[in-house]
Amino acid sequence: MKQLIICALGAFLLVGCSSKAPSAGSQQAYVLNDYEEGITSVPGSEFNRPLIASVDDYTGTRAGGDCSGFITVLNDKYDDLFFNSKDLPKYFTNGRKSQAIYNYYSRRNLLSNTPRVGDLVFFQNTLRSNKGKVNNEISHIGIVREIYADGRVKFVHNTRGRNQADFVNLNKKNVHVAGQKMENSYIVRCGKDRISCLASNRFAGYGRVNN
């Protein structure tokens, strides 16, 4: 019984995602009706074509189980594209895999505020324990799916156990929806202070993937 409890606790500590992330709800309509054509490839880069095809295949599924699990599924499929699986354990600082992956990129100077398709995207302060306080710890992760000329970025992440597309736009940090465009999705559920819960206000950086 004691061993079972220890195993369960260990599994909980390895969760790297928000436990209060929003469901698709009304946001999904904007994702489906997004009519602009964005950049889906990077000049001179071929790696992201099969990668993005896989991201699309996994969207709407439960592959990975949580946000870091989804990235791990892609990482395994593409031969450690995002991180070295054997090397990653030494980058854990708080038990969350999303933080470990962020540390992996930080120590290699691979963090950026400018995205490319196929890069990772990190978010901070998205856990239930962050309610009412900020500790700047990384707790959510996704992958850049598409980039638009107006600064919007479509990313795919696992939230509440399912992979879905959402948006972040650092050029319009406090805007949720403008017309028919989703500018920033809610990355966490929140009460009165809704602006702070937009993806742009929990954004922590893009992880530049070597290719």
C-alpha positions as CSV (number, residue, x, y, z in Angstrom):
1,M,0.0,0.0,0.0
2,K,2.8,2.4,0.9
3,Q,4.5,1.6,-2.4
4,L,1.3,2.4,-4.3
5,I,1.0,5.8,-2.6
6,I,4.6,6.7,-3.4
7,C,4.0,5.7,-7.1
8,A,0.9,7.8,-7.3
9,L,2.7,10.8,-5.7
10,G,5.5,10.4,-8.2
11,A,3.1,10.5,-11.1
12,F,1.4,13.6,-9.7
13,L,4.7,15.4,-9.4
14,L,5.6,14.7,-13.0
15,V,2.5,16.4,-14.3
16,G,3.6,19.5,-16.3
17,C,0.3,21.1,-17.2
18,S,-2.4,23.3,-15.8
19,S,-5.1,21.6,-13.9
20,K,-7.4,24.5,-14.5
21,A,-7.0,24.9,-18.2
22,P,-10.2,26.0,-20.1
23,S,-12.2,23.6,-22.2
24,A,-12.6,24.3,-25.9
25,G,-16.1,25.7,-25.5
26,S,-16.9,28.9,-27.4
27,Q,-13.2,29.3,-28.4
28,Q,-13.4,26.3,-30.8
29,A,-15.8,28.2,-33.1
30,Y,-13.1,30.8,-33.7
31,V,-10.5,28.2,-34.3
32,L,-12.6,26.4,-36.9
33,N,-13.7,29.7,-38.6
34,D,-10.2,31.1,-38.8
35,Y,-10.1,32.2,-42.4
36,E,-6.7,33.8,-42.8
37,E,-3.8,31.9,-44.4
38,G,-0.8,31.8,-42.1
39,I,2.7,30.6,-42.5
40,T,2.9,26.9,-42.1
41,S,6.5,26.3,-43.1
42,V,9.8,27.9,-42.5
43,P,12.0,28.9,-45.5
44,G,14.8,26.3,-45.9
45,S,13.3,24.0,-43.4
46,E,11.8,20.6,-44.4
47,F,11.5,19.0,-40.9
48,N,8.3,20.7,-40.0
49,R,6.1,19.3,-42.9
50,P,5.8,15.8,-41.5
51,L,5.9,17.2,-37.9
52,I,2.9,19.5,-38.5
53,A,1.1,16.7,-40.3
54,S,1.4,14.7,-37.2
55,V,0.3,17.6,-35.0
56,D,-2.8,17.8,-37.1
57,D,-3.4,14.1,-36.8
58,Y,-3.2,14.3,-33.0
59,T,-5.4,17.4,-32.7
60,G,-8.7,16.4,-31.2
61,T,-7.3,13.3,-29.7
62,R,-6.0,12.4,-26.2
63,A,-2.5,11.5,-27.4
64,G,0.0,12.1,-24.6
65,G,-2.5,12.6,-21.8
66,D,-1.3,16.0,-20.8
67,C,0.7,18.9,-22.3
68,S,4.2,17.6,-21.7
69,G,3.0,14.1,-22.6
70,F,1.8,15.3,-26.0
71,I,5.2,16.9,-26.7
72,T,6.9,13.7,-25.6
73,V,4.8,11.7,-28.1
74,L,6.1,14.0,-30.9
75,N,9.6,13.9,-29.5
76,D,9.6,10.1,-29.5
77,K,8.1,9.9,-33.0
78,Y,10.8,12.3,-34.4
79,D,13.9,10.8,-32.8
80,D,14.4,13.4,-30.0
81,L,13.7,16.4,-32.1
82,F,12.7,18.6,-29.1
83,F,15.0,17.2,-26.4
84,N,17.3,14.4,-25.6
85,S,15.2,11.9,-23.6
86,K,18.2,10.4,-21.8
87,D,19.6,13.9,-21.0
88,L,16.4,15.5,-19.8
89,P,16.2,14.1,-16.2
90,K,19.1,16.3,-15.1
91,Y,17.1,19.4,-16.0
92,F,14.3,18.8,-13.5
93,T,14.1,21.4,-10.8
94,N,10.5,21.1,-9.5
95,G,9.1,17.8,-10.6
96,R,7.3,19.2,-13.7
97,K,8.4,18.0,-17.1
98,S,7.3,21.2,-18.8
99,Q,9.8,23.1,-16.5
100,A,12.5,20.6,-17.3
101,I,12.0,21.1,-21.0
102,Y,12.1,24.9,-20.6
103,N,15.3,24.6,-18.5
104,Y,16.8,22.4,-21.3
105,Y,16.2,25.2,-23.8
106,S,17.2,28.0,-21.5
107,R,20.6,26.5,-20.8
108,R,21.2,26.2,-24.5
109,N,20.2,29.8,-25.3
110,L,17.3,28.5,-27.4
111,L,14.5,30.7,-26.0
112,S,13.0,33.4,-28.1
113,N,10.1,35.8,-28.4
114,T,10.0,35.2,-32.1
115,P,8.3,32.0,-33.2
116,R,8.8,29.6,-36.0
117,V,6.4,26.8,-37.0
118,G,7.4,23.7,-35.1
119,D,8.9,25.6,-32.2
120,L,7.7,24.9,-28.7
121,V,5.8,27.5,-26.7
122,F,6.0,27.8,-22.9
123,F,3.5,29.3,-20.4
124,Q,3.9,30.1,-16.7
125,N,1.7,30.4,-13.6
126,T,-1.1,28.2,-15.0
127,L,-1.5,25.8,-12.1
128,R,-4.3,25.8,-9.6
129,S,-1.8,26.5,-6.9
130,N,-0.9,29.8,-8.7
131,K,-4.3,31.3,-7.9
132,G,-3.7,34.6,-6.2
133,K,0.1,34.4,-6.5
134,V,2.8,34.4,-9.2
135,N,5.9,32.3,-9.0
136,N,7.0,32.4,-12.7
137,E,7.4,28.6,-12.9
138,I,6.7,26.9,-16.2
139,S,3.7,24.7,-16.0
140,H,2.3,24.4,-19.6
141,I,3.7,23.7,-23.0
142,G,2.5,23.5,-26.6
143,I,3.8,23.5,-30.2
144,V,3.6,26.3,-32.8
145,R,1.2,25.3,-35.6
146,E,0.8,28.4,-37.7
147,I,2.0,32.1,-37.7
148,Y,0.0,35.0,-39.1
149,A,1.1,38.4,-40.4
150,D,-0.7,40.3,-37.7
151,G,1.3,38.5,-35.0
152,R,-1.1,35.8,-34.0
153,V,0.3,32.4,-33.4
154,K,-1.8,29.2,-33.5
155,F,-0.4,26.6,-31.2
156,V,-1.6,23.1,-30.3
157,H,-1.5,21.8,-26.7
158,N,-3.0,19.2,-24.5
159,T,-5.5,20.8,-22.2
160,R,-7.9,18.8,-19.9
161,G,-6.6,15.6,-21.5
162,R,-7.3,16.6,-25.2
163,N,-5.1,18.2,-27.8
164,Q,-6.6,21.4,-29.3
165,A,-5.6,24.5,-31.2
166,D,-5.5,27.9,-29.5
167,F,-4.0,31.3,-30.1
168,V,-1.5,33.8,-28.6
169,N,-0.7,37.3,-29.9
170,L,1.9,39.3,-28.1
171,N,1.1,42.3,-30.2
172,K,-2.4,42.4,-28.6
173,K,-1.7,41.1,-25.1
174,N,-4.9,42.1,-23.5
175,V,-7.3,41.2,-26.3
176,H,-9.3,38.0,-26.3
177,V,-11.4,38.3,-29.5
178,A,-11.4,41.0,-32.2
179,G,-14.2,40.6,-34.7
180,Q,-14.0,37.0,-35.9
181,K,-10.4,36.5,-34.9
182,M,-9.2,34.8,-31.7
183,E,-6.3,36.9,-30.6
184,N,-5.5,35.3,-27.3
185,S,-7.1,32.2,-25.9
186,Y,-7.7,31.8,-22.2
187,I,-4.9,29.5,-21.0
188,V,-6.4,29.1,-17.6
189,R,-9.9,29.4,-16.1
190,C,-10.2,32.5,-14.0
191,G,-12.7,34.7,-12.2
192,K,-12.9,38.5,-12.3
193,D,-9.3,39.2,-13.5
194,R,-9.9,37.6,-16.9
195,I,-7.2,39.6,-18.8
196,S,-4.4,38.1,-16.7
197,C,-5.6,34.6,-17.8
198,L,-5.1,35.2,-21.5
199,A,-2.3,33.2,-23.2
200,S,-0.3,36.3,-23.9
201,N,-0.2,37.2,-20.2
202,R,1.1,33.7,-19.2
203,F,3.5,33.5,-22.1
204,A,7.1,32.6,-21.1
205,G,8.9,32.1,-24.4
206,Y,9.3,30.0,-27.6
207,G,11.7,27.2,-27.6
208,R,13.7,27.3,-30.8
209,V,14.0,23.9,-32.3
210,N,17.2,23.1,-34.2
211,N,16.6,21.9,-37.8
